[in-house]
Amino acid sequence: DNITNWVEHNIAIPSSELTLKKKDGSKVYVYSNHVLLKNLNDEFELFCIDIDLTELKQKELKLRQSQERYRSIISVSNTGAWEYNRETGHLWVSPEYLTMLGYDPNEFLVDSGTSESFWGELIHPEDKERAMAIFKYYYTGTMEGAYENYFRLKHKDGSDVWVWSRGKNLKNSDGSSSQFILGTHIDITELREKNKKIEESELYHRSLLQNIPDMIFVLTNDGVFLDYKSTNEKLLANNPNEFINKHISEVMPNEIALKELKAIEKCQKMGETVSFNYDLAINKDLRFYNAKTTAFGPDKVIVTIRDITDYQKNLERIKILLAVEEKQNESLREFTHIVSHNLRVHTANMSGVMSFMETEEPDLYENQMVQMLKVSADNLEETIQDLNDVLNIRENKNLMFENINLKKAVSGVVSQKEKTAGKKGIRIIAEIDSTIYLEVIPSYLDTILMHLVSNSIKYASPEREPYVNITASVENTEVRIQVADNGLGIDLERHRDTLFGMYKKFHDKESKGLGLYIVKNQVEVMGGRIEVESEVNVGTRISVILPQKVLQNE
């Protein structure tokens, strides 16, 4: 029926592509042509001519896969393709070329552009002349090898995109140059930024190395010299070039070589810098060095050698001076004890005579001249006692450091001074954290607190409601104890340099002027320091800063 219908209506017999299955189950692709022919009975018969398309289909599939692979590679690698016709000047670029620059491919008539108009519009003005000249030099020359260029293109957002442009002339079948040059543009902006940072880092470290007075060696873990850097090759007897590719035992004394090999082993094993000192005779001059070894990867180390001869010699001189000073101090202490002892013998004799005179010769004892002599003897005895007290502080005789609770120590002092303060209407405020502990000499701490609180009470201002505020705070590894008041204050512009002087007084009130001198000495013996802030007729704030050797919570 179909055949009759095709003949009667003069309809072309359709051809078609068919997929057939072979006996082994594999597929065969065919193109089927249909032909109508009359047989001997004048009847139409349909004949089919099938053409095997299997190989063609397979090639088509491979081509499509190759194109898809190409598009994927182009997309992932930030690459755009271009083709230039050097006879017409026509330039074609792939869609990826434009999307790499932030453009929609439809924004450019890429199939009708020229290299001058297209690249001229996109290339950075500073790169345009050079980039176009390099490209022109290639396509007007022999075009042997590949074309290569680097320049900036303008992104749609206004930023610069660095590209690596490469191309090659397509040859004719006879090997001659065709009019076409095919190439790619690769976005290398991120790579250039990384390289720039690396170059800046290398320049920085190169400049740093050039200004380091040390000698730097690179060694293998076995102790073989690989490289060196030095601004002072006089650090060693040999030229460092002679060390390269030699084992350390070949160029250094055995003792030093063994120390370095142990340092290499330790730093590679522990992952830390290992340092040791050694001495070496250079041209009959004994020099001292410090070597620091640091792991440089799993199989190498960097060794930094510093000449510490001047430091070592100065250290020896300081030790000698300290020994001399200690000997002098010991002699001075002995002299002070002798003088103190002898003076006390005489003052004791004078006191005995005075006491005998008071009993046996009362009328003579009341003589004005004798009374003046008695006052002088008493003052001399008191002065000798003060000197002995200060000397004992520095010698720290029979005194032990103990771990004490600061709040408890402050509370003890406050309880002793509250009655005296209350008579003058002075409030004593103590705000101390109960968790603060100190390792101190207890008697010294009590004396320090007692002196500071007593001074605040003694020099209270009658013009305002007086107070004494005691606080404490932990600062890193130190404890700051502060005693503040709103009393008479001290003129620091006049007295700053002599603030802690012996027998130094700042007011007319009765005082020996020994308190701050003793406080400073006791604070320094315990490894601390003292700071004073004060303003006349405003008040005084004295801070005692002591090392917190022991921390303990209850």
C-alpha positions in Angstrom: 0.0 0.0 0.0 2.8 2.4 0.8 4.5 1.7 -2.5 1.3 2.3 -4.5 0.7 5.5 -2.5 4.2 6.7 -3.2 3.9 6.0 -7.0 0.4 7.4 -7.4 1.2 10.6 -5.6 4.7 10.9 -6.9 6.1 11.0 -3.4 9.9 10.7 -2.9 10.8 7.5 -1.1 12.4 8.5 2.2 15.9 7.4 3.2 16.8 6.9 6.9 19.6 6.0 9.4 19.1 2.8 11.1 20.7 1.0 14.0 20.9 -2.7 13.4 22.1 -5.5 15.7 24.7 -8.0 14.5 24.7 -11.6 15.3 27.3 -11.1 18.1 25.1 -8.4 19.7 27.1 -5.4 18.6 25.5 -2.4 16.9 25.8 -1.4 13.3 24.9 2.0 12.1 23.6 2.1 8.4 22.3 4.7 6.0 19.4 3.1 4.1 18.4 4.4 0.5 15.1 3.1 -0.9 14.6 2.5 -4.7 11.4 1.4 -6.5 11.8 -0.9 -9.5 9.3 -2.8 -11.7 9.6 -6.5 -12.0 8.7 -8.6 -15.0 5.1 -8.6 -14.0 5.1 -4.8 -14.2 4.8 -4.6 -10.5 6.8 -2.2 -8.2 9.3 -3.7 -5.9 11.1 -1.8 -3.1 14.9 -2.3 -3.0 17.1 -1.0 -0.1 20.7 0.0 -0.4 22.4 0.2 3.1 25.6 2.0 3.6 27.6 1.1 6.8 28.1 4.2 8.8 29.6 2.6 11.9 33.1 3.8 11.4 31.9 7.3 10.5 29.7 7.4 13.6 32.5 6.3 15.8 34.7 9.1 14.4 31.9 11.6 14.9 31.5 10.4 18.6 35.3 10.8 19.2 35.2 14.3 17.6 32.3 15.3 19.8 34.1 14.0 22.9 37.2 15.8 21.8 35.3 19.0 21.4 33.7 18.6 24.8 37.1 17.9 26.4 38.5 20.9 24.7 35.7 23.1 26.0 36.3 21.7 29.6 40.0 22.3 29.4 39.5 25.9 28.1 37.0 26.6 30.8 39.1 25.2 33.7 42.4 26.7 32.6 41.2 30.3 32.0 42.3 29.9 28.4 40.8 31.6 25.3 41.6 30.7 21.7 42.2 33.1 18.8 42.9 32.8 15.1 44.4 35.6 13.0 44.3 35.9 9.2 47.5 37.8 8.3 46.2 38.6 4.7 42.9 40.1 5.7 43.8 41.2 9.2 40.7 39.4 10.5 40.8 38.2 14.1 38.6 35.5 15.5 38.4 34.8 19.3 36.6 32.0 21.1 33.7 32.8 23.5 35.9 31.7 26.4 38.4 34.5 25.5 35.7 37.1 26.2 34.2 35.5 29.3 37.7 35.4 30.8 37.5 39.2 30.6 34.0 39.4 32.1 32.2 40.0 28.8 29.3 38.3 27.2 30.5 37.0 23.8 27.5 38.8 22.1 29.0 42.2 23.2 31.7 41.9 20.6 31.4 41.2 16.9 34.3 38.8 17.1 33.8 37.4 13.6 34.3 40.7 11.9 37.0 42.4 14.0 40.6 43.0 13.2 43.5 42.6 15.5 44.2 46.3 15.6 40.6 47.2 16.5 39.9 44.4 18.9 43.3 44.1 20.8 43.7 47.9 20.5 40.5 48.4 22.4 41.3 45.8 25.1 45.1 46.0 25.7 46.3 48.2 28.5 47.6 51.6 27.1 51.0 51.1 28.6 51.4 47.6 26.9 49.7 48.3 23.6 52.6 49.6 21.5 55.1 46.9 22.7 52.6 44.0 22.4 51.4 45.0 18.9 55.0 45.4 17.7 56.0 41.9 18.9 53.0 40.3 17.2 53.6 42.2 13.9 57.3 41.3 14.0 56.2 37.6 14.2 53.7 37.5 11.4 55.8 39.7 9.0 58.9 37.6 9.5 59.7 34.0 8.8 57.2 32.8 11.5 59.5 29.9 12.4 58.9 28.6 15.9 56.1 29.9 18.1 54.9 33.4 18.9 54.9 34.4 22.6 54.0 37.6 24.4 52.9 38.9 27.8 50.6 41.9 28.3 47.6 43.3 30.2 44.0 43.2 29.0 41.2 45.3 30.5 38.5 43.4 32.4 34.9 44.6 32.1 35.1 45.7 35.8 38.1 47.9 35.1 40.8 45.6 36.6 43.8 44.4 34.7 44.1 40.8 33.5 47.6 39.6 32.7 47.7 37.2 29.8 50.2 34.8 28.3 49.7 34.9 24.6 51.1 32.1 22.4 50.5 31.2 18.8 51.9 29.3 15.8 51.6 29.6 12.1 49.6 26.9 10.4 51.5 25.3 7.6 50.2 24.4 4.2 50.4 20.8 3.0 53.7 21.6 1.2 55.2 23.0 4.4 55.0 26.6 3.4 53.5 29.3 5.7 49.7 29.8 5.5 47.9 33.0 6.2 46.6 31.7 9.5 48.1 32.0 13.0 46.3 30.0 15.7 46.9 30.7 19.3 45.7 30.9 22.9 45.5 33.5 25.7 46.0 32.2 29.3 45.0 34.2 32.3 48.2 34.4 34.5 47.1 37.3 36.8 47.1 35.2 39.9 50.4 33.6 39.0 52.0 37.0 38.4 50.8 38.2 41.8 52.2 35.2 43.5 55.5 35.6 41.6 55.6 39.3 42.6 55.2 38.4 46.3 57.9 35.7 46.0 60.2 38.2 44.3 59.5 40.8 47.0 60.1 38.2 49.7 63.3 37.1 48.0 64.5 40.7 47.7 63.6 41.3 51.4 65.5 38.2 52.6 68.4 38.9 50.3 68.7 42.4 51.7 68.4 41.0 55.1 71.1 38.5 54.6 73.4 41.1 53.1 73.2 43.1 56.3 73.6 40.2 58.7 77.2 40.0 60.1 76.9 36.3 60.6 78.1 33.5 58.4 75.4 31.1 57.2 76.1 27.5 56.0 73.8 24.8 54.5 74.8 21.3 55.4 73.4 17.8 54.8 72.3 15.8 57.8 75.6 13.9 57.3 77.6 17.1 57.8 78.6 17.9 54.2 78.8 21.6 53.3 76.4 22.5 50.4 76.3 26.3 50.3 77.2 29.4 52.3 76.4 33.1 52.6 78.6 35.7 54.3 79.3 39.4 54.4 82.4 38.7 56.5 84.6 35.9 55.3 87.3 36.7 57.9 85.2 34.8 60.4 87.1 31.7 59.6 90.7 30.9 58.7 89.8 29.3 55.4 87.8 30.7 52.5 84.3 29.3 52.8 84.5 28.3 49.2 86.9 25.6 50.3 84.2 24.1 52.5 81.8 23.2 49.7 81.2 19.5 49.2 83.5 18.7 52.1 82.6 17.0 55.3 82.8 19.1 58.4 85.5 16.9 59.9 87.8 17.7 57.0 87.7 21.5 57.6 87.0 21.9 61.4 88.7 20.5 64.5 87.3 17.1 65.6 85.8 18.5 68.8 83.8 21.2 66.9 82.8 18.7 64.2 81.4 16.3 66.8 79.4 19.1 68.5 77.9 20.1 65.1 76.9 16.6 64.1 75.2 16.1 67.5 73.4 19.5 67.0 72.2 18.4 63.5 70.9 15.1 64.9 69.1 16.8 67.8 67.5 19.6 65.7 66.2 17.1 63.1 64.9 14.8 65.8 63.4 17.4 68.1 62.5 20.1 65.5 64.1 22.9 67.5 67.1 25.2 67.1 70.3 23.9 68.8 73.0 26.3 69.9 76.5 25.8 71.2 79.6 27.9 71.7 83.2 27.1 70.7 86.6 28.8 70.3 89.0 28.6 67.4 92.5 30.0 66.8 92.5 32.3 63.8 96.0 33.4 62.8 97.2 32.8 66.4 94.3 34.9 67.7 91.8 33.0 69.9 88.3 33.8 68.6 85.0 32.7 70.2 81.9 31.7 68.2 78.2 30.8 68.6 76.7 28.2 66.2 72.9 27.8 65.8 71.6 24.9 63.8 68.1 24.8 62.4 66.4 22.0 60.3 66.0 23.0 56.6 63.8 20.3 55.3 64.2 16.6 56.2 67.7 16.2 54.9 69.5 19.6 55.3 70.2 22.1 58.1 71.1 25.8 58.2 74.0 26.7 60.5 74.4 30.4 61.6 77.8 31.2 62.9 78.4 34.5 64.9 81.6 35.9 66.1 81.1 36.6 69.9 84.8 37.3 70.7 84.1 40.9 71.8 81.1 39.8 73.8 83.2 37.0 75.5 86.1 39.3 76.2 83.7 41.9 77.7 82.0 39.2 79.7 85.4 38.2 81.2 86.2 41.8 82.0 82.8 42.2 83.7 83.5 39.1 85.8 86.9 40.5 86.8 85.3 43.9 87.7 82.5 42.2 89.6 85.1 40.1 91.5 87.0 43.3 92.3 83.8 45.1 93.3 82.7 42.2 95.5 86.1 42.2 97.2 85.9 46.0 97.8 82.3 45.6 99.1 83.5 42.9 101.4 86.3 45.1 102.7 83.9 48.0 103.1 81.5 45.8 105.1 84.3 44.7 107.3 85.4 48.3 107.8 81.8 49.3 108.6 81.5 46.6 111.2 84.8 47.5 112.7 83.9 51.2 112.9 80.4 50.4 114.1 81.8 48.1 116.8 84.4 50.5 118.0 82.0 53.5 118.0 79.5 51.5 120.0 82.2 50.7 122.6 82.8 54.4 123.0 79.2 55.4 123.1 78.5 52.6 125.6 81.3 54.0 127.8 79.9 57.5 127.4 76.4 56.3 128.4 77.9 54.5 131.4 79.7 57.6 132.6 76.5 59.6 132.1 74.5 57.1 134.1 77.2 57.0 136.9 77.2 60.8 136.9 73.4 60.9 137.2 73.6 58.7 140.3 76.8 60.0 142.0 76.8 63.7 140.9 73.2 64.7 140.3 73.9 68.4 140.5 76.7 68.1 137.9 74.5 65.9 135.8 71.9 68.7 135.5 74.6 71.0 134.1 73.5 72.3 130.6 76.8 71.3 129.0 76.6 67.8 130.4 73.0 67.5 129.1 74.1 68.6 125.6 76.8 66.0 125.8 74.2 63.3 126.8 72.0 64.3 123.8 74.9 64.0 121.4 75.9 60.6 122.8 72.2 59.3 122.4 72.1 60.7 118.8 75.4 59.0 117.9 74.1 55.7 119.3 70.8 56.1 117.3 72.8 56.8 114.1 75.0 53.8 114.6 71.9 51.6 115.1 70.3 53.1 111.9 73.5 52.3 109.9 73.5 48.7 111.2 69.9 48.3 110.3 70.6 49.4 106.7 73.7 47.2 106.5 71.7 44.2 107.8 69.1 44.7 105.1 71.7 44.5 102.3 73.4 41.5 103.9 70.1 39.8 104.4 71.4 37.9 107.4 69.4 35.1 108.8 66.3 36.0 106.8 64.4 33.5 104.7 61.8 33.9 101.9 58.4 32.5 102.7 55.2 32.0 100.7 52.6 34.3 102.4 49.1 35.5 101.7 49.1 39.2 100.8 45.6 39.9 102.2 46.5 38.4 105.6 49.8 40.5 105.7 47.9 43.7 104.9 45.2 43.0 107.4 47.8 42.6 110.1 49.3 46.1 109.4 45.8 47.7 109.1 44.7 46.3 112.5 47.8 47.8 114.1 47.3 51.3 112.6 43.5 51.6 112.7 43.4 53.0 116.3 46.0 55.8 115.4 44.2 56.5 112.2 40.8 56.6 113.9 42.0 59.3 116.3 42.7 61.6 113.3 39.5 60.7 111.5 41.4 58.8 108.7 39.6 55.9 106.9 41.9 53.0 105.9 40.5 51.0 103.0 42.1 47.7 102.0 41.0 45.9 98.9 43.2 42.8 98.4 42.3 39.6 96.6 42.6 36.6 98.9 44.1 34.5 96.1 47.3 36.6 95.8 50.4 34.9 97.3 54.0 36.2 97.4 57.3 34.7 98.2 58.9 37.4 100.3 60.8 38.1 103.5 57.8 38.5 105.9 59.5 41.0 108.2 60.5 43.2 105.3 57.0 43.2 103.8 55.5 44.1 107.2 58.1 46.9 107.6 57.4 48.2 104.1 53.6 48.3 104.6 54.0 49.8 108.1 56.2 52.6 106.8 53.9 53.5 103.9 50.7 53.4 105.9 52.3 55.4 108.8 53.5 58.1 106.4 50.0 58.4 104.9 48.6 58.8 108.4 51.3 61.2 109.6 51.1 63.5 106.5 47.3 63.6 106.2 45.8 66.9 105.1 43.6 68.9 107.6 41.8 70.5 104.6 39.8 67.4 103.5 38.4 64.1 104.8 41.6 62.0 104.8 41.8 58.4 103.6 44.4 55.7 103.0 43.6 53.2 100.2 45.6 49.9 99.9 45.1 47.8 96.7 47.0 45.0 94.9 46.9 43.7 91.3 48.6 40.9 89.4 50.4 42.1 86.3 51.9 39.1 84.3 54.5 37.7 86.8 54.5 40.7 89.2 52.3 42.0 92.0 51.7 45.7 92.3 50.9 46.8 95.9 49.7 50.4 96.0 49.2 52.7 99.0 47.4 55.9 98.1 46.3 58.9 100.1 44.9 62.4 99.7 47.4 64.0 102.1 50.0 66.8 101.9 51.9 65.3 98.9 55.5 65.7 97.9 57.0 68.2 95.5 58.7 65.8 93.1 60.2 68.6 90.9 62.3 69.5 93.9 62.9 66.1 95.5 62.7 63.5 92.8 66.5 62.9 92.7 66.8 62.6 96.5 63.4 61.0 97.2 65.0 57.9 98.7 68.0 59.6 100.3 69.0 58.7 103.9 67.6 61.2 106.5 65.7 63.0 103.7 62.6 65.0 105.0 59.9 66.6 102.9 57.8 68.3 105.6 58.4 70.1 108.9 56.7 67.3 110.9 58.9 65.4 113.4 60.6 62.6 111.5 64.1 61.1 111.0 63.6 60.8 107.2 64.8 57.2 107.2 61.5 55.5 106.2 61.6 55.6 102.4 65.3 54.8 102.4 64.7 51.6 104.3 61.6 50.7 102.2 63.6 51.0 98.9 66.4 48.9 100.2 64.1 46.2 101.5 62.1 46.2 98.2 65.3 45.8 96.1 66.6 43.0 98.3 63.4 41.0 97.5 63.9 41.6 93.7 61.3 44.4 93.4 61.1 48.1 92.6 59.3 51.1 93.9 57.4 53.9 92.1 56.2 57.2 93.5 53.5 59.5 92.1 52.7 62.6 94.1 51.4 66.2 93.9 51.6 68.9 96.6 48.2 69.3 98.5 46.6 66.5 96.3 48.1 63.3 97.6 50.6 60.5 97.1 50.5 57.1 95.5 53.4 54.7 96.2 53.6 51.4 94.3 55.7 48.5 95.4 56.2 46.0 92.6 57.4 42.5 93.6 58.0 39.4 91.6 55.3 36.8 92.0 57.4 33.7 92.4 54.7 31.5 93.7 51.0 31.4 92.8 48.6 29.4 95.0 44.9 29.3 95.5 43.0 28.2 98.6 
